[in-house]
Amino acid sequence: RVHRGGRRRLPSPRRPPPGRRVGTVPLPRRPCATGAASGRRPAVPPPSVRLSSDGEPAVPEGHTIHRLAEDHRARFLDRPVRVSSPQGKFSDAAALLDGQPLTDAEAHGKHLFLGFGALGWVHIHLGLFGKVDFGDAPAPPPTDTVRLRLTTPKAHVDLRGPTTCALITDGEKTAVHERLGPDPLRPDDDPDRVWARLSRSRTTVAALLLDQKIIAGVGNVYRAEVLFRLGIDPYRAGRDITRAEWDAIWADLVELMREGVRNNRIDTVRPEHMPEAMGRPPRVDDHGGEVYVYRRDRRPCHVCGTEVRTAGLAARNLFWCPACQRR
């Protein structure tokens, strides 16, 4: 249909037909567990950021970028760094920054900012194909795919394939922050700002959680897993989410994403559903980590045994358990 103004009205996302990609009889349902995630595996060292390549778009989630900020601070903060661009696309800015100390590194959502004092900030967004590799000195000979290299006498880091790598001013950095929503990993960010928009929206809560203008840093894994952990139907409109449910969503995101920074991986499964507790094999996946529903379509739910479903929503694959997520 076409409404006033000549624009075509797009249909609202619809729940897929009950029989699509589903063909099992649900097993007897057990209540979803509640409470904090724990019982994680030991932290994984951060030599690089690896992106999945199984056909699902894989922009790194916010915890990855915050971990990158931590790793840059640990290796380069307040130290003069040699800055180069073997690929050549960042060579002018690299020449300006070469020999200057790194004064800060921070993240907002999926955006990384490397500070160089009065010279400005290197703004990085990895996008689908970006990759960061840390290593000790001496650095190996660079390849022509390295957009940005930082080196000190003790360490180096290479950036390849980012969507964005640009030297920006303080004002331009502020403009990036202003167009992003609150980030669960930024302590001063206010979840009330998200609630103000979510509670008035007819858009599904699953789509809203991926809108970086509303909430920054949440990607497809955290979106699917948090909604499952709280038993929330991903097709519910934002305005149908209660304030108590929103507070629980934000708190769970803060906890899980902080743990993601600490361990450099996403784990969302509670101790009673871990492989050793259930007697099941551990997950084998290039994403890593133990999850409830993400990329587990057509497999039994760890909690109730019902087949996990998948469908397209907001240009991404949505995963959920139709038995556990009825609210």
Summary of the structure (lengths in Angstrom):
residues: 327
radius of gyration: 21.4
end to end distance: 31.2
largest distance: 64.6
contacts: 1013
relative contact order: 0.17
helix: 27%
strand: 19%
